[in-house]
């Protein structure tokens, strides 16, 4: 800037005169601010329950994954017991069905029927020859023929029934296997819900707030505390609305604290 100034007195008053020059004019706003963690993460349980244990207290430094609260939920415990009981029942039913199928395979009904059919076939063939030689009556021959034909039909029907039973039991077993798989997944999901009764830190930082007491009933999603991320810091300051149109994202700023100056950027 020009430094050629002179002083005149007009009507007893001093008047400073200086050269007008071009230059950069910086407009600064001075406000008071507060140092805050760069981010704050809220703590909320995924499963509701009663506070059973407070593992850490406010102000403690925690690592990601550290247990902060332990909750208990008797309804969830009951759901686990019911799911495991139902799973065991279905597993027993499947084993019983498998045993029944094995027993059906070993069933001597078809074996006995095969033997009976072959016997009646031999009898019919013998009677047929005897009838041709006129050694037996026609009635005896027809009776042997009818007995053999009935045995054949019975053999066919029972064989078809056993095949259908086997197909039905195989389908039934496949459905039971699918149900068992779904039930196993359900049990695993419920057990995972049990693990969520432990409220854990999601980041490294300082436990800045913990609003929970022993015996308190906490619902799922309820905020019980917060963790301050101390990896970096920010300055929060209230600026008069008169300057709002002149404050934009990215403007440089400085912050003075305890004799030290820090460079900042408006975010």
C-alpha positions, 0 to 999 in steps of 0.5 A, spaced: 500 500 500 502 507 498 505 510 505 504 517 502 500 520 507 499 527 510 495 531 515 491 537 514 487 541 519 480 543 517 476 547 521 480 545 527 479 538 525 485 533 523 484 530 516 488 524 513 490 524 506 493 518 502 494 515 495 489 511 493 492 504 491 489 497 488 490 491 493 487 485 496 482 486 501 481 480 506 475 480 510 475 476 517 470 474 521 472 472 529 468 468 532 468 463 538 468 455 537 469 449 540 473 443 539 469 437 537 471 430 535 471 429 528 465 424 528 461 421 533 458 414 533 451 412 536 451 406 540 444 402 539 443 395 541 440 391 535 436 386 540 432 389 546 433 386 553 435 388 560 442 391 562 446 385 565 453 388 566 456 395 564 463 392 562 466 399 561 464 406 563 464 413 560 470 416 558 474 410 557 478 409 551 475 403 547 477 399 541 473 396 535 469 390 537 470 391 545 464 389 549 461 395 552 454 392 555 451 385 556 444 385 555 439 379 557 433 377 554 429 371 556 424 371 551 430 370 546 432 364 550 425 361 550 425 362 542 432 358 542 430 352 546 423 352 542 427 352 535 432 347 538 427 342 540 423 343 534 429 341 530 431 335 534 423 333 533 424 333 526 431 330 526 428 324 529 422 324 525 427 323 519 430 318 522 424 314 523 422 315 516 429 312 514 428 306 518 421 305 516 424 305 509 429 300 510 424 295 514 420 296 508 426 293 503 427 288 508 420 286 508 418 279 506 411 280 504 414 281 497 418 275 497 413 270 500 408 273 494 413 271 489 414 264 492 406 263 492 406 266 485 411 261 482 408 255 486 401 257 483 404 257 476 407 250 477 401 248 479 397 251 473 402 248 468 402 241 471 394 241 471 394 244 464 398 238 462 394 233 466 388 236 463 390 235 456 392 228 458 384 227 461 387 225 468 384 231 471 377 234 471 376 241 467 374 244 474 380 242 477 384 245 471 380 251 471 381 252 479 388 252 478 388 257 472 384 262 476 388 261 482 395 263 478 391 269 475 389 271 482 396 270 484 399 274 478 394 280 479 396 280 487 403 280 485 402 286 480 398 290 485 403 289 491 409 291 487 406 297 484 404 299 491 411 298 494 414 302 488 409 308 490 410 307 497 418 308 496 417 314 491 412 317 496 417 316 502 423 319 498 419 325 496 417 325 504 424 325 506 427 330 501 421 335 503 423 333 511 431 334 509 429 341 506 425 343 512 431 341 516 436 345 513 431 351 513 430 349 521 438 349 522 438 356 518 433 359 523 436 356 529 443 359 527 439 366 526 436 366 533 443 364 536 446 370 532 441 374 535 443 372 542 450 374 540 447 381 539 445 382 546 452 384 547 453 392 545 460 392 542 464 398 540 464 400 532 470 404 532 476 406 536 475 412 540 473 414 547 466 412 550 463 419 551 456 418 553 453 411 556 446 412 558 444 405 561 443 402 568 443 395 571 436 392 570 434 398 565 430 395 559 433 397 553 429 396 546 432 395 540 435 401 536 435 405 542 441 410 543 444 408 549 451 412 548 456 415 543 463 414 541 468 420 540 472 418 534 479 422 536 483 420 530 482 428 528 478 434 531 474 439 528 471 446 530 464 448 531 462 455 531 456 459 530 456 465 525 452 471 525 446 470 519 449 477 517 455 473 514 452 467 511 452 469 504 460 470 505 461 463 508 462 458 503 465 451 503 472 450 503 474 457 505 480 458 509 480 459 517 485 459 523 484 457 530 488 460 536 488 455 542 493 456 548 498 460 544 498 456 538 495 457 531 492 451 527 490 452 519 483 450 518 478 449 512 470 451 512 467 444 511 
